[in-house]
Structures are given as structure tokens and as C-alpha cells.
Amino acid sequence: ALRVSFLFPGEKWKPVQGDLKIGDVIVAVGGKELPTMTPRQFHTHVRLHYEVGGTIPLTILRGGQRLERQLPAIDIGVE
């Protein structure tokens, strides 16, 4: 699992974040439970398994509830 402890500020990042909130715990991606990983490992996992233009299905824990979310896999580019 991975606790969301930081979200990049600014409008550019809003589409990538969906409605994720600081404190959410990502417990599964694509219906598969996540092992403990660092944020860098998580981002690498997502990049390797999901194509830009698709969606990333996440299962998160928020306030004791298990929620399903779909985040867009977009290329935000590097400036």
C-alpha cells in the first residue's frame, strides 16, 4: 500500500490527481493488491503497466471506506 503524502500543486496536475486527497491510501492498482513500495516505485509501476491515454484503476482507503477510482494516464510533459 502507499499513503498519498504529497500532491503537486497547480492546475497542470489536477487531471492526473483526479479526486485523490492527501491521506488516501492506495491499496490496489488494476484490482491487484499493492505491495509496500516507495512513491518512485509506484510511479514506475504505473508507467510500465498503463498507456498514456488510458485510465489507471485504483482502489483507495479513505476515512475507513474502500473506494474505486479511475485516474487518467496522461503525459504532462516536462518543462
C-alpha positions in Angstrom: 0.0 0.0 0.0 1.0 3.6 -0.5 -0.2 6.6 1.5 -0.7 9.8 -0.5 1.5 12.3 1.3 2.0 14.9 -1.4 0.2 16.1 -4.5 1.8 18.5 -6.9 0.2 21.9 -6.8 -1.1 23.8 -9.8 -3.7 23.3 -12.5 -1.4 21.3 -14.7 -1.5 18.5 -12.2 -5.3 18.4 -11.5 -6.1 15.9 -14.3 -3.5 13.5 -13.0 -4.7 13.7 -9.4 -8.4 13.1 -10.0 -10.0 13.3 -6.6 -7.1 11.8 -4.7 -6.5 13.5 -1.4 -3.6 13.7 0.9 -4.0 10.8 3.4 -5.6 8.4 1.0 -4.1 5.0 0.9 -3.7 3.3 -2.4 -4.2 -0.4 -1.8 -4.6 -1.8 -5.3 -4.0 -0.9 -8.9 -6.0 -2.7 -11.6 -7.6 -4.9 -9.0 -4.3 -6.3 -7.7 -3.2 -5.6 -4.2 -0.1 -3.4 -4.0 3.0 -4.5 -2.1 4.6 -1.9 0.1 6.5 0.4 -2.3 8.0 3.9 -2.5 6.4 6.7 -4.5 9.1 6.2 -7.1 8.4 2.5 -7.4 4.7 3.2 -7.7 5.2 5.7 -10.5 7.4 3.3 -12.3 4.8 0.5 -11.9 2.1 2.7 -13.4 4.3 3.8 -16.3 5.2 0.2 -17.1 1.7 -1.1 -16.9 -0.6 1.7 -18.3 -0.5 3.5 -21.6 -0.8 7.3 -21.9 -4.4 8.0 -23.0 -5.9 5.1 -20.9 -7.0 5.0 -17.3 -5.5 3.7 -14.1 -8.0 1.9 -11.9 -7.1 2.5 -8.2 -8.6 1.1 -5.0 -8.1 3.5 -2.2 -8.9 3.7 1.5 -10.3 7.0 2.7 -11.9 7.5 6.1 -12.3 3.8 6.6 -14.1 3.3 3.2 -12.7 1.3 0.3 -13.3 3.4 -2.9 -12.7 2.6 -6.6 -11.3 5.4 -8.7 -10.2 5.8 -12.3 -7.4 8.3 -13.0 -6.3 9.3 -16.5 -2.9 8.2 -17.7 -1.8 11.4 -19.3 1.6 12.7 -20.4 2.1 16.0 -18.6 5.4 16.6 -20.2 8.5 18.1 -18.5 9.2 21.8 -18.7 
